[in-house]
Amino acid sequence: MKPVRISQWVATAIVLLLALVPVYAQLASEPFAMTFGSRVLVFALAAISLNLVLGYGGMVSFGHALYLGLGAYSVGILAHHGIGNGWAQLAVTIVVSAIVGALTGIVSLRTTGIAFIMITLAFAQMFYYLFVSLKQYGGDDGLSISARSDFGLFTLGSPTALYYSALVLVLVALLATHRLVNARFGMVLRGCRVNERRMKSMGFSTLRYKLSAYTLASVLCGVAGLLYGNLTGFAAPAYMAWTMSGELIVMVVLGGMGTVFGPLVGALVLLISEELLKALTDHWMMVLGPLIVLAALTARRGVYGYLLDWDAWRSRRQHARRDAP
């Protein structure tokens, strides 16, 4: 008999609960549940994009939030000039994120280790100060988005439409990640993380693979930024700050770096923990920090990675019993 995989049950339960959040918010008259759920999904989408380069490629990008900000500003600047068409905003988000991701990636990926971390951080800070200097778009105060993205059949001004759009994108991103990392592309990317020199000796153009992953992750994070701008009704340089990139890294590590479903779990755990601690104390960050350290020490593959390890252990134990005389 095939053992029940706890990780699959947990993943299914989380998806079902997320799908029912708008129903609960409507029945219980709790609009905050919709707003919070949308925030979780937006950050989960950004964390999924980071996991592609960090978890599978071993590239620690400390400037990944740059693309979250670019997506939000793509909405804000176009809306500021009277362009509220969602498809146009999405196209601009994808093109801008892809170009910036490719150009910064070409420079960053020629380095490794601490140099890569610092270069990605430098690019993010460069764009941060660029948007701070753009006084016509709010400068340091940010830019209010008066009109939400209109896609014709639906508008992201509707909390329900925004929520389910984010949920669908997260599920598509999870499925695409699963297919991608188990294909040839993903195998090469994981090989580069383990031993890039060996991959080069086998004839693989490692820079091309890593740059493709980095650009794809940039675009996906840019789309998350488009949703975030519509959610908050605001675009600010703070979205590009290194602290935001740090939060995304924590989500990936906490949920399970190098696991498909881990970033969603990490976003849920971190954001729910924040809200619970905020309700208990004004000094919630002093409590959250040690909790994250404790989680990292006790579950080194993250929360979801721990469930995968548990399933693997149970499977080995069952096979050992079956093969025993």
C-alpha positions in Angstrom: 0.0 0.0 0.0 1.4 3.4 -1.0 2.0 5.6 2.1 0.0 8.8 2.6 2.2 11.7 1.8 1.7 14.3 4.5 3.2 17.1 2.4 0.7 16.6 -0.4 -2.2 16.6 2.1 -0.9 19.9 3.6 -0.4 21.5 0.2 -4.0 20.5 -0.9 -5.5 21.8 2.4 -3.7 25.1 2.1 -4.9 25.6 -1.5 -8.5 24.8 -0.5 -8.4 27.1 2.4 -7.0 29.9 0.3 -9.7 29.4 -2.3 -12.4 29.7 0.5 -11.0 33.0 2.0 -13.3 35.2 -0.1 -16.3 33.1 1.0 -15.3 33.4 4.6 -14.8 37.2 4.3 -18.2 37.6 2.7 -20.1 35.5 5.3 -18.2 36.8 8.3 -18.1 40.4 7.0 -14.4 40.5 7.4 -12.9 42.5 4.6 -9.5 42.4 6.3 -9.3 38.6 5.6 -9.5 39.4 1.8 -6.8 42.1 2.1 -4.5 39.9 4.2 -5.1 36.9 1.9 -4.3 39.0 -1.2 -1.1 40.2 0.5 0.0 36.6 1.3 -0.6 35.6 -2.3 1.3 38.5 -3.8 4.3 37.9 -1.6 4.1 34.2 -2.2 4.3 34.9 -6.0 7.3 37.1 -5.4 8.9 34.4 -3.2 8.2 31.7 -5.8 10.1 33.8 -8.3 13.1 34.2 -5.9 13.1 30.5 -5.1 13.8 29.8 -8.8 17.2 31.6 -8.6 17.9 31.1 -4.9 16.6 27.7 -4.1 17.3 26.0 -7.4 20.1 28.1 -8.9 22.0 28.9 -5.6 22.0 32.7 -6.6 21.5 34.8 -3.5 19.8 37.9 -4.9 19.6 40.7 -2.3 18.0 43.0 -4.8 15.0 40.9 -5.9 12.5 43.4 -4.6 13.6 45.8 -7.3 11.2 44.0 -9.7 8.4 44.2 -7.2 8.8 48.0 -7.3 9.1 48.1 -11.0 5.8 46.2 -11.4 4.0 48.6 -9.0 5.5 51.7 -10.7 4.4 50.3 -14.1 0.9 50.5 -12.9 1.3 53.8 -11.1 3.0 55.8 -13.8 0.7 54.6 -16.6 -2.4 55.3 -14.4 -0.9 58.7 -13.6 -0.9 59.4 -17.4 -4.4 58.2 -17.8 -3.6 54.6 -19.1 -5.7 52.3 -17.0 -5.8 49.3 -19.5 -4.6 46.3 -17.5 -3.2 44.5 -20.5 -1.0 47.5 -21.4 0.2 47.8 -17.9 1.0 44.0 -17.8 2.9 44.3 -21.1 4.9 47.2 -19.8 5.6 45.3 -16.6 6.8 42.2 -18.4 9.0 44.1 -20.9 10.6 46.5 -18.3 11.2 43.6 -15.8 12.7 41.4 -18.5 15.0 44.2 -19.8 16.2 45.2 -16.4 16.5 41.6 -15.3 18.5 40.6 -18.4 20.9 43.7 -18.2 21.5 43.4 -14.5 21.8 39.7 -14.8 24.5 39.8 -17.5 26.6 41.9 -15.1 25.8 40.1 -11.8 26.0 36.5 -13.0 29.7 37.0 -14.0 30.4 37.0 -10.3 29.6 34.6 -7.5 29.3 34.6 -3.7 29.4 37.9 -1.8 30.2 39.8 -5.0 26.9 38.6 -6.6 25.0 39.5 -3.5 26.5 43.0 -3.3 26.0 43.7 -7.1 22.3 42.8 -7.0 21.9 44.9 -3.9 23.7 47.8 -5.6 21.4 47.7 -8.6 18.3 47.6 -6.4 19.6 50.6 -4.4 20.4 52.4 -7.7 16.8 52.2 -8.9 15.6 53.0 -5.3 17.3 56.3 -5.4 16.3 56.9 -9.0 12.6 56.7 -8.1 13.2 58.8 -5.0 14.5 61.6 -7.3 11.5 61.4 -9.6 9.5 64.2 -7.9 6.9 64.2 -10.6 5.9 60.7 -9.5 5.9 61.4 -5.8 9.6 61.0 -5.1 10.3 59.6 -1.6 6.6 59.9 -0.7 5.5 57.5 -3.4 2.8 57.7 -6.0 -0.9 57.1 -5.4 -2.7 54.9 -7.9 -6.1 56.4 -8.4 -7.4 53.9 -11.0 -6.9 50.1 -10.7 -5.9 47.9 -13.7 -8.9 47.3 -16.0 -8.7 44.0 -18.0 -12.0 44.4 -19.7 -13.8 41.4 -18.3 -12.7 42.3 -14.7 -10.9 45.0 -12.9 -8.4 44.7 -10.1 -10.3 47.4 -8.3 -12.6 44.5 -7.1 -11.0 42.8 -4.1 -12.5 39.5 -5.2 -11.1 39.8 -8.7 -7.7 40.8 -7.3 -7.7 37.9 -4.9 -8.6 35.2 -7.4 -6.2 36.7 -10.0 -3.4 36.4 -7.5 -4.4 32.9 -6.5 -4.6 31.7 -10.1 -1.2 33.2 -10.8 0.3 31.5 -7.7 -1.0 28.1 -8.7 0.2 28.6 -12.3 3.6 29.6 -11.0 3.8 26.6 -8.7 2.8 24.2 -11.6 5.3 25.9 -14.0 8.1 25.7 -11.4 7.4 22.0 -10.8 7.5 21.3 -14.6 10.6 23.5 -15.1 12.8 22.2 -12.4 12.2 18.6 -13.4 12.9 19.3 -17.0 16.4 19.6 -18.6 16.5 23.3 -17.8 15.9 22.7 -14.1 18.4 19.8 -14.0 21.1 22.1 -15.4 20.2 24.9 -13.1 20.5 22.6 -10.1 23.7 21.2 -11.4 25.1 24.8 -11.5 24.2 25.3 -7.9 26.1 22.1 -6.9 29.1 22.3 -9.2 29.1 24.9 -12.0 32.6 24.0 -13.1 31.6 20.4 -13.8 28.5 21.6 -15.7 30.8 23.7 -17.9 33.1 20.8 -18.5 30.1 18.8 -19.7 29.4 21.4 -22.4 26.6 23.3 -20.9 26.5 27.1 -21.3 25.9 27.8 -17.6 25.7 31.6 -18.0 22.8 31.2 -20.5 20.8 28.9 -18.2 21.4 31.1 -15.1 20.5 34.3 -17.0 17.3 32.7 -18.4 16.3 31.7 -14.9 17.2 35.2 -13.5 15.2 37.0 -16.2 12.2 34.7 -15.8 12.3 35.3 -12.0 12.5 39.0 -12.6 9.4 39.0 -14.8 7.4 36.9 -12.4 8.3 39.2 -9.5 7.3 42.2 -11.7 3.9 40.7 -12.1 3.6 40.3 -8.4 4.5 44.0 -8.1 1.7 44.8 -10.5 -0.7 43.0 -8.2 0.8 44.7 -5.1 0.4 48.1 -6.6 -3.3 47.4 -7.2 -3.7 46.0 -3.7 -2.2 48.9 -1.9 -3.2 51.6 -4.4 0.3 52.9 -4.1 3.8 52.7 -5.6 6.8 53.6 -3.5 10.5 53.4 -3.6 10.3 51.4 -0.3 9.0 48.5 -2.3 12.5 48.2 -3.8 14.4 48.5 -0.5 16.8 45.8 0.6 14.6 45.1 3.6 11.9 44.0 1.3 14.3 41.7 -0.5 15.3 40.4 2.9 11.7 39.5 3.7 11.4 37.6 0.5 14.6 35.6 1.3 13.2 34.8 4.8 10.0 33.5 3.2 11.9 31.2 0.8 14.2 29.9 3.6 11.4 29.6 6.2 9.1 27.7 3.8 11.7 25.5 2.2 14.4 26.6 -0.1 14.6 24.5 -3.2 11.0 23.1 -2.8 8.2 23.9 -5.1 5.5 24.6 -2.5 7.9 26.0 0.2 7.7 29.8 -0.8 3.9 29.8 -0.4 4.2 28.1 3.0 6.9 30.6 4.0 4.8 33.6 3.0 1.9 32.2 5.1 4.0 31.4 8.1 5.9 34.7 8.2 2.9 37.0 7.5 0.5 35.2 9.9 3.3 35.3 12.6 3.7 39.0 12.0 0.0 39.7 12.5 -0.3 37.5 15.6 2.7 39.1 17.2 1.5 42.7 16.3 -1.7 41.9 18.2 0.3 40.9 21.3 3.1 43.5 21.5 4.4 46.7 19.9 7.9 45.1 20.0 6.9 42.2 17.8 10.0 42.3 15.7 12.1 41.5 18.7 10.1 38.4 19.2 9.9 37.4 15.5 13.6 37.5 14.9 14.5 34.7 17.5 11.5 32.7 16.2 12.9 32.8 12.7 16.4 31.8 13.9 14.8 28.9 15.9 12.8 27.7 12.9 16.0 27.8 10.7 17.9 25.8 13.3 15.2 23.1 13.9 14.0 22.8 10.3 17.0 23.5 8.1 15.0 22.7 4.9 12.2 24.9 6.0 8.7 24.1 7.2 7.6 22.4 4.0 11.0 20.8 3.5 10.6 19.2 6.9 7.3 17.6 5.7 9.1 16.3 2.6 11.9 14.8 4.7 9.2 13.2 7.0 7.5 11.6 4.0 10.8 10.3 2.6 11.7 8.8 6.0 8.3 7.0 6.2 8.7 5.8 2.7 12.1 4.3 3.4 10.8 2.7 6.6 7.9 1.1 4.8 10.2 -0.3 2.0 12.6 -1.6 4.7 9.7 -3.5 6.4 8.5 -4.9 3.0 12.0 -6.1 2.1 12.7 -7.6 5.5 12.6 -11.5 5.7 
